[in-house]
Amino acid sequence: MRMAKTNWQYGEIVTEEDFNQLGQEVNEATAGLAVLEEQLGEAEQSSKAYTDQQIQLVTATGIPKLVTYSYALMADQQGQTDFEIPLETFVKETDTVTVARNSTVLSTERYSVVDPKIVRLAEGVNIGTEIFVQVWKNVPIGPDGAISASVLANDTVTESKMADEMKKDVPGGVAGYDSFAMHLADFTQQIPYAVTAGSANAYTASTTPPLPALVAGVAITVKFHAENTGVATLNWNGKGAKAIKKANGSDVSSGNLKLNGVYTLRYDGTNFILQGEGGIENDATAVAADILTSKTAYVGDGVKITGTMPNTPSQTATLQITGSAKPTKVVPAGYTPGGTVTAELAAALANRILAGNTIGGVAGTAVDGAEMKKFAIGSARSSTSQKSFPTSRGGTSNQYYINISGLSFVPSIVIASLSYTYGSSYQGTVFRRGYSSGYDGQYGGDTELGGAILNLASSIGTSFDFPISPSDNNISWIAIS
């Protein structure tokens, strides 16, 4: 930026540009002066406001009224010592800080204030410990005119007075503070945290502050440094080893307390009881073979087992009947998602089923007895006269007979017999097409009757006379296709 010329010599000529530059710099100086005056005004107002505030805080004795800011902080780390003061206007050199742990106000030997605004405890505290920090502003002015904490003598504001001031900032006031203090003082309601030591099954735990007494109801949360291999005990702050039990009163089994597992134990006056364990009974009877392969479950005393039951596919199948044999299906052992087993007849059996009927999914095709045996039965009175029947020798033979008629088929077998025994012979006549016969009663195309070998093969139809002896008797007959 060009500045106005300042090293003028006698006789030099002042140009218009020089005048413009001088005017510009004068204007800028004027503007800067205005800003400065405004800032001075704001500073004066701030100073007056601060002075007015201090005047309002002055008590009747002329001592500035103390202003306090209270904060409840909680330890989020085991053995924590440093806590930040969450007050933007905190000044380490001029403000006074008092500290209480739970319900106890700490002496100044047990804490210090370090830069930038950190309260540092002389000893670490457990996770969850509440630290109350109170910042005291407007400390009386010292002889040198500066704000100094050194003039706040112990007999000026007593610790009890400071404690009362702290109580006022707690929800519920003094009563709320006292109630809270009682809660904190009841160590059975607090659950400290510790990492175990000792050996597997014989564990120890140490907490700070130390456990006052091992009484019924007291609890501790521990992280186990080793997995148990059987019945286990815990010795807390040297109060004696006590058995660790499940909720149902049984001892812990091997592996119940996992490496790096975090568990809460509550003392019942005799033993430490696992909290949240559920009290599962230990009478479960399932074994690996009862559980699907690759699946796991806890049984008995909480022992984890892996199943071995085979996982078989669907058993859907079709069983076909093709003949006299009965089809079967073997279902493998194990789990199956189910399925459908269907039985059916082979289609080739259709000609064995009468048309119009469906059996086992096969519709019958047999018509008029094709591929099937038909039969008819009846009875008739034998004749009182004889008729001539052809013989195998080309002649004829006169025989009594019955008439069989109205058949729907031509029989290949005809059997006729008396309704009662008549002597020792001539009790019946048998005819079977395609066979020879030598005497009465034999199957054959020829039938011997009355000493003659009758040739009936050509005479059998759907209606025919059939030889039988004796005469005038009730005769029963059956004809088979």
Phi and psi in degrees as a GROMACS rama.xvg file:
@    title "Ramachandran Plot"
@    xaxis  label "Phi"
@    yaxis  label "Psi"
@TYPE xy
-77.2157  131.816  ARG-2
-102.192  153.94  MET-3
-65.5651  143.699  ALA-4
-67.8014  136.086  LYS-5
-120.54  -13.5127  THR-6
-100.875  59.6915  ASN-7
-70.5175  146.725  TRP-8
-115.047  149.854  GLN-9
-59.4756  135.111  TYR-10
91.4823  -6.37875  GLY-11
-73.1726  152.629  GLU-12
-94.5446  130.081  ILE-13
-87.3427  121.566  VAL-14
-92.2956  170.115  THR-15
-64.1347  -35.784  GLU-16
-64.2828  -37.7329  GLU-17
-63.7622  -43.1643  ASP-18
-61.2253  -42.0029  PHE-19
-62.772  -39.7583  ASN-20
-66.8895  -41.1398  GLN-21
-62.7469  -42.1378  LEU-22
-64.2599  -38.8461  GLY-23
-64.483  -43.0695  GLN-24
-68.1728  -33.324  GLU-25
-64.8141  -42.3582  VAL-26
-62.9827  -41.9952  ASN-27
-65.2471  -38.568  GLU-28
-64.987  -38.4559  ALA-29
-63.9117  -43.2082  THR-30
-64.2353  -42.3881  ALA-31
-62.2229  -36.5709  GLY-32
-65.029  -37.7463  LEU-33
-64.7875  -41.7802  ALA-34
-63.1969  -42.4084  VAL-35
-61.6466  -43.3208  LEU-36
-61.6264  -37.7957  GLU-37
-65.9243  -43.5393  GLU-38
-63.1664  -39.6983  GLN-39
-63.3514  -36.1767  LEU-40
-65.7803  -41.6725  GLY-41
-65.8025  -41.0849  GLU-42
-61.3073  -39.697  ALA-43
-64.765  -41.548  GLU-44
-64.2191  -43.3324  GLN-45
-62.0465  -43.2882  SER-46
-62.756  -42.2246  SER-47
-65.1349  -42.4924  LYS-48
-61.6511  -41.1013  ALA-49
-64.9887  -42.1041  TYR-50
-63.0796  -44.4252  THR-51
-61.0422  -39.7265  ASP-52
-63.4981  -42.7963  GLN-53
-65.7601  -36.7727  GLN-54
-62.8587  -41.7625  ILE-55
-66.4306  -26.0167  GLN-56
-85.8415  -10.8769  LEU-57
-71.9551  128.994  VAL-58
-83.7389  -179.359  THR-59
-64.3552  -23.2297  ALA-60
-84.3717  -6.92255  THR-61
89.2269  1.02809  GLY-62
-92.6182  129.659  ILE-63
-54.1293  137.308  PRO-64
-70.5475  131.094  LYS-65
-71.5341  137.472  LEU-66
-114.966  129.495  VAL-67
-121.739  151.534  THR-68
-128.212  122.114  TYR-69
-110.746  142.108  SER-70
-138.29  135.589  TYR-71
-106.21  113.478  ALA-72
-111.134  152.732  LEU-73
-126.501  135.971  MET-74
-69.8963  127.491  ALA-75
-111.245  8.37375  ASP-76
-136.811  146.044  GLN-77
-69.4538  130.458  GLN-78
75.558  20.5669  GLY-79
-65.7359  138.587  GLN-80
-120.786  -26.6316  THR-81
-103.374  133.874  ASP-82
-134.509  127.925  PHE-83
-82.5053  137.793  GLU-84
-82.0958  114.27  ILE-85
-84.1201  53.4016  PRO-86
-126.967  115.915  LEU-87
-62.1611  -34.7785  GLU-88
-91.3222  11.25  THR-89
-66.6451  133.02  PHE-90
-126.125  113.71  VAL-91
-57.6085  -38.8798  LYS-92
-73.7545  -23.096  GLU-93
-118.299  -17.9593  THR-94
-97.1721  150.036  ASP-95
-103.788  138.949  THR-96
-124.248  132.937  VAL-97
-118.732  148.154  THR-98
-132.487  140.043  VAL-99
-131.088  140.745  ALA-100
-108.054  118.452  ARG-101
55.3067  -112.735  ASN-102
-105.93  6.84339  SER-103
-109.031  123.355  THR-104
-75.6632  127.856  VAL-105
-86.7868  144.692  LEU-106
-74.4734  159.655  SER-107
-64.5401  -16.9574  THR-108
-73.7069  -15.8648  GLU-109
-99.0779  2.37714  ARG-110
-157.406  164.238  TYR-111
-148.172  161.82  SER-112
-109.353  122.625  VAL-113
-119.652  162.072  VAL-114
-65.5119  151.013  ASP-115
-80.0064  -37.6496  PRO-116
-157.03  67.4101  LYS-117
-118.094  130.715  ILE-118
-91.226  122.671  VAL-119
-114.599  119.48  ARG-120
-81.2023  150.707  LEU-121
-70.7261  -24.6936  ALA-122
-140.182  146.967  GLU-123
-70.4674  159.902  GLY-124
-122.159  166.145  VAL-125
-78.0139  159.711  ASN-126
-57.8392  136.702  ILE-127
91.6081  -8.48722  GLY-128
-67.6385  133.528  THR-129
-94.6289  130.645  GLU-130
-114.618  121.807  ILE-131
-97.7922  124.1  PHE-132
-116.791  128.895  VAL-133
-124.246  123.538  GLN-134
-99.8357  128.372  VAL-135
-106.12  117.313  TRP-136
-102.381  168.319  LYS-137
60.383  42.8251  ASN-138
-65.9647  140.444  VAL-139
-50.7982  146.238  PRO-140
-74.6078  134.836  ILE-141
-82.4962  -179.293  GLY-142
-60.875  -30.0135  PRO-143
-84.4218  3.53244  ASP-144
85.7935  -4.18792  GLY-145
-95.0401  158.036  ALA-146
-75.7883  120.437  ILE-147
-135.804  131.665  SER-148
-73.4974  -16.0214  ALA-149
-67.898  -20.8239  SER-150
-82.801  -7.27739  VAL-151
-86.5364  80.6738  LEU-152
-69.9146  159.984  ALA-153
-59.5307  -34.292  ASN-154
-86.1434  -1.31996  ASP-155
-81.4144  -52.3316  THR-156
-128.367  110.281  VAL-157
-72.6983  160.974  THR-158
-61.3646  -35.2274  GLU-159
-65.8135  -37.4211  SER-160
-64.6129  -44.469  LYS-161
-63.2747  -38.9966  MET-162
-63.2151  -40.45  ALA-163
-63.2768  -39.4157  ASP-164
-63.5694  -38.9832  GLU-165
-65.2247  -38.497  MET-166
-61.9488  -32.651  LYS-167
-64.7469  -26.2687  LYS-168
-89.5613  -3.29508  ASP-169
-85.5437  138.508  VAL-170
-52.7143  129.093  PRO-171
92.9398  0.156917  GLY-172
66.5929  -150.419  GLY-173
-60.5143  -42.1189  VAL-174
-63.3476  -41.8806  ALA-175
-65.02  -39.6438  GLY-176
-64.5412  -44.3457  TYR-177
-63.6206  -39.4411  ASP-178
-64.5081  -41.1348  SER-179
-66.3945  -38.9728  PHE-180
-63.729  -38.2293  ALA-181
-64.6644  -39.7182  MET-182
-61.9393  -44.5016  HIS-183
-66.518  -33.2781  LEU-184
-72.0229  -22.7836  ALA-185
-83.3897  93.6056  ASP-186
-67.2897  -13.5513  PHE-187
-72.2377  -17.0326  THR-188
-92.6237  -6.47157  GLN-189
-103.509  141.385  GLN-190
-119.517  95.9898  ILE-191
-73.0744  169.907  PRO-192
-124.013  143.043  TYR-193
-155.45  156.296  ALA-194
-99.818  130.848  VAL-195
-70.146  161.026  THR-196
-135.219  -162.39  ALA-197
83.3316  -150.186  GLY-198
-118.405  164.302  SER-199
-58.1921  133.011  ALA-200
84.8967  -25.3865  ASN-201
-123.538  81.5658  ALA-202
-91.1483  153.438  TYR-203
-127.916  156.844  THR-204
-145.462  142.956  ALA-205
-132.593  131.473  SER-206
-127.507  154.687  THR-207
-124.298  129.645  THR-208
-64.7315  157.344  PRO-209
-64.2729  154.06  PRO-210
-63.528  122.56  LEU-211
-62.3232  -44.6882  PRO-212
-160.182  147.142  ALA-213
-89.1534  96.9493  LEU-214
-121.636  161.244  VAL-215
-58.6472  132.904  ALA-216
104.016  -20.1208  GLY-217
-71.8527  146.099  VAL-218
-135.923  157.895  ALA-219
-146.115  143.232  ILE-220
-105.053  126.303  THR-221
-127.753  149.677  VAL-222
-108.434  118.147  LYS-223
-79.2381  129.244  PHE-224
-84.1459  -8.55836  HIS-225
-152.79  146.207  ALA-226
-77.7425  140.727  GLU-227
-76.9969  152.376  ASN-228
-116.521  7.79552  THR-229
174.127  -153.413  GLY-230
-55.841  135.743  VAL-231
-128.696  156.769  ALA-232
-133.457  161.733  THR-233
-132.413  132.176  LEU-234
-115.243  108.877  ASN-235
-99.1736  118.218  TRP-236
51.124  36.6166  ASN-237
70.6081  20.0109  GLY-238
-84.6851  2.73004  LYS-239
111.273  141.134  GLY-240
-72.8588  126.592  ALA-241
-123.412  142.17  LYS-242
-65.6925  143.472  ALA-243
-96.6562  120.641  ILE-244
-119.232  160.117  LYS-245
-81.3428  169.862  LYS-246
-63.0937  -26.3225  ALA-247
-86.263  4.88858  ASN-248
91.4503  -4.7706  GLY-249
-84.3421  156.609  SER-250
-68.1757  154.392  ASP-251
-69.8852  146.699  VAL-252
-98.2747  168.121  SER-253
-55.8291  128.232  SER-254
88.6886  -4.09794  GLY-255
-66.4667  -33.4298  ASN-256
-103.787  101.82  LEU-257
-78.818  151.712  LYS-258
-59.1954  126.62  LEU-259
67.6342  10.5548  ASN-260
-75.6633  142.066  GLY-261
-106.847  123.126  VAL-262
-133.037  148.007  TYR-263
-104.386  129.741  THR-264
-119.248  133.896  LEU-265
-121.05  131.987  ARG-266
-81.9852  129.049  TYR-267
-101.261  11.9858  ASP-268
102.635  -17.5654  GLY-269
-131.188  -46.2159  THR-270
-131.643  163.726  ASN-271
-88.7236  125.186  PHE-272
-104.552  127.663  ILE-273
-63.1992  125.938  LEU-274
-89.312  139.079  GLN-275
77.1724  6.99445  GLY-276
-71.991  -23.8039  GLU-277
96.6838  -15.3584  GLY-278
64.4945  36.1017  GLY-279
-67.3106  133.386  ILE-280
-69.4414  153.702  GLU-281
-104.817  28.8096  ASN-282
-105.966  19.8556  ASP-283
-64.7106  139.815  ALA-284
-110.341  -2.35106  THR-285
-64.1322  143.182  ALA-286
-121.851  176.068  VAL-287
-55.8403  -37.2777  ALA-288
-68.5594  -15.9813  ALA-289
-90.3009  -4.73124  ASP-290
-117.216  137.517  ILE-291
-55.9783  139.331  LEU-292
-55.3595  139.58  THR-293
75.2001  -8.66526  SER-294
-89.2136  151.939  LYS-295
-121.072  157.421  THR-296
-157.037  158.296  ALA-297
-104.536  125.374  TYR-298
-131.588  169.779  VAL-299
55.4459  -121.513  GLY-300
-84.6287  32.9446  ASP-301
81.3586  19.0394  GLY-302
-77.9053  132.676  VAL-303
-86.5567  127.023  LYS-304
-127.143  155.903  ILE-305
-108.396  129.993  THR-306
-69.4889  154.178  GLY-307
-124.754  0.841423  THR-308
-63.0789  125.745  MET-309
-60.8168  144.897  PRO-310
-104.093  94.9327  ASN-311
-91.4762  154.093  THR-312
-75.8862  -177.668  PRO-313
-59.0232  143.689  SER-314
-101.316  22.156  GLN-315
-61.2833  131.142  THR-316
-160.15  162.441  ALA-317
-121.848  123.651  THR-318
-101.743  123.925  LEU-319
-111.007  130.109  GLN-320
-92.0447  117.84  ILE-321
-112.377  -14.3201  THR-322
-165.992  -141.313  GLY-323
-78.6316  -21.683  SER-324
-70.7864  145.144  ALA-325
-95.4263  118.188  LYS-326
-71.9814  146.332  PRO-327
-133.36  160.241  THR-328
-131.573  127.615  LYS-329
-89.0137  121.291  VAL-330
-96.1232  118.793  VAL-331
-67.0206  154.896  PRO-332
-67.8742  153.162  ALA-333
117.067  -165.864  GLY-334
-88.4129  139.403  TYR-335
-134.203  141.932  THR-336
-72.6788  -0.532717  PRO-337
107.64  -162.91  GLY-338
147.126  -179.488  GLY-339
-127.939  127.128  THR-340
-103.104  121.252  VAL-341
-113.686  131.528  THR-342
-104.5  136.944  ALA-343
-147.859  157.427  GLU-344
-83.4526  149.127  LEU-345
-68.5534  143.737  ALA-346
-60.3145  -26.0822  ALA-347
-65.3824  -14.9272  ALA-348
-86.7459  6.46693  LEU-349
-59.6461  -35.6517  ALA-350
-77.2832  -0.248958  ASN-351
-98.4552  -1.10598  ARG-352
-116.777  132.077  ILE-353
-62.0643  134.885  LEU-354
-53.7837  140.535  ALA-355
95.2986  -4.84793  GLY-356
-120.346  141.368  ASN-357
-120.596  124.48  THR-358
-128.335  127.18  ILE-359
58.3578  32.6572  GLY-360
85.1552  2.17095  GLY-361
-113.749  125.735  VAL-362
-84.5962  130.212  ALA-363
-69.2765  148.608  GLY-364
-123.58  -3.08774  THR-365
-65.3482  126.586  ALA-366
-119.244  133.01  VAL-367
51.4131  35.1307  ASP-368
84.6927  3.90106  GLY-369
-54.73  136.466  ALA-370
64.1066  11.1169  GLU-371
-132.3  151.173  MET-372
-86.9871  128.603  LYS-373
-110.252  156.86  LYS-374
-147.697  159.857  PHE-375
-143.52  145.874  ALA-376
-128.481  157.27  ILE-377
-175.507  -174.354  GLY-378
-146.024  154.383  SER-379
-154.609  162.215  ALA-380
-93.8102  126.174  ARG-381
-66.5214  153.826  SER-382
-69.9428  161.784  SER-383
-99.4165  -8.13107  THR-384
-122.545  164.79  SER-385
-104.575  161.366  GLN-386
-136.871  164.385  LYS-387
-86.6489  131.353  SER-388
-120.027  141.026  PHE-389
-67.0807  148.558  PRO-390
-110.033  169.175  THR-391
-73.0305  -11.9024  SER-392
-94.7542  5.26373  ARG-393
94.4386  -1.77125  GLY-394
-99.2745  -156.985  GLY-395
-133.516  163.702  THR-396
-145.455  130.939  SER-397
-81.5893  129.23  ASN-398
-141.877  148.734  GLN-399
-69.1297  165.136  TYR-400
-161.182  167.85  TYR-401
-123.981  156.65  ILE-402
-103.956  126.889  ASN-403
-114.344  123.619  ILE-404
-146.336  170.292  SER-405
76.8069  16.4358  GLY-406
-72.6897  150.067  LEU-407
-95.1801  8.41318  SER-408
-153.125  164.188  PHE-409
-95.5794  116.284  VAL-410
-74.7347  150.19  PRO-411
-104.141  -14.2903  SER-412
-134.069  133.16  ILE-413
-134.945  129.776  VAL-414
-127.415  128.421  ILE-415
-128.974  141.268  ALA-416
-149.01  159.214  SER-417
-70.0122  155.41  LEU-418
-78.6426  -14.3977  SER-419
-148.02  164.999  TYR-420
-75.5036  134.306  THR-421
-127.047  93.5075  TYR-422
70.2808  -157.567  GLY-423
-107.56  0.305206  SER-424
-144.634  174.512  SER-425
58.4275  37.3389  TYR-426
-87.1746  -13.6906  GLN-427
-174.961  169.001  GLY-428
-129.179  136.616  THR-429
-123.802  133.804  VAL-430
-129.569  130.882  PHE-431
-137.538  119.7  ARG-432
-64.4608  133.507  ARG-433
95.6493  -1.25362  GLY-434
-118.9  150.255  TYR-435
-92.5159  159.733  SER-436
-139.683  149.493  SER-437
-112.975  -21.6606  GLY-438
-157.651  172.326  TYR-439
-61.2231  134.545  ASP-440
99.5468  -14.4023  GLY-441
-83.5989  150.581  GLN-442
-69.0865  142.5  TYR-443
169.294  157.426  GLY-444
-67.6615  -24.8579  GLY-445
-109.574  142.756  ASP-446
-126.474  128.595  THR-447
-86.7769  124.076  GLU-448
-145.763  124.881  LEU-449
63.6372  31.4548  GLY-450
85.6276  -6.36876  GLY-451
-112.706  143.208  ALA-452
-92.1375  106.963  ILE-453
-84.7262  141.172  LEU-454
-105.804  99.8702  ASN-455
-100.98  -3.66568  LEU-456
-56.7086  -38.21  ALA-457
-87.37  -14.2986  SER-458
-95.9903  -11.302  SER-459
-79.523  122.902  ILE-460
-137.994  -146.715  GLY-461
-86.1164  -15.6475  THR-462
-140.956  130.195  SER-463
-166.272  161.836  PHE-464
-95.2287  137.274  ASP-465
-123.549  123.853  PHE-466
-65.9988  141.881  PRO-467
-161.408  147.349  ILE-468
-127.033  152.244  SER-469
-84.3073  -168.049  PRO-470
-87.528  161.669  SER-471
49.5128  51.0524  ASP-472
-133.543  154.606  ASN-473
-75.2179  124.424  ASN-474
-118.454  130.315  ILE-475
-100.121  143.452  SER-476
-140.859  158.451  TRP-477
-141.361  135.792  ILE-478
-120.374  132.043  ALA-479
-125.211  136.708  ILE-480
